């Protein structure tokens, strides 16, 4: 991929203030589509696409510019395959590190908590907004056969830098996983936001 293509992809992503993410479940694989928001509020331009074997998110996850999977734009991978508290390194199209996200398992006993690190911005911390829904999600995992079904009730994550919300991820109501990502800080690298949002879905139950 040329440096011009890299620049265009980054410019397209960095211009976004609102992203729409949809998970599509296919035979043996999960797919993630990241769209810009259309003027009517629906799904607009496809900005990123990932396809991964189920239960394989400890491996490298690569997001491409579209579903042809010819032009990578970012990826993430766990530093340790067994450690549930492992950090996930986020890389650019050429495999160079651009950030890190990790789950805070101690704080996640009550409400899932994640930390996202951007070198020139520091650490932003995201936690579930509604503590009742956080508890309900945990109980859901103990219902027989329920763990094979997606958790239908919506949930929200707010990511803070100090006392300011810099971005949020909202799961929409329904059995098909759909997310709205609102970005309030222009400094945030959208590639990191996308990696964290996909990680929330793919790794939430771990």
Secondary structure, DSSP 8 states (H G I E B T S, - for coil): --HHHHHHHHHHHHT-SEEEEEEEEETTEEEEEEEEE-TTSSEEEEEEEEEEETT-TTS-EEEESSTT--SEEEEEEES-SS-TT-EEEEEETTS-EEEEEEE-TTGGGTS-EEEEEETTTEEEEEEES-HHHHHHHHHHTTSTTGGGS---S--EEEEEETTEEEEEEEE-SSSS-EEEEEE--TTS-HHHHHHHHHHHHHHTT-
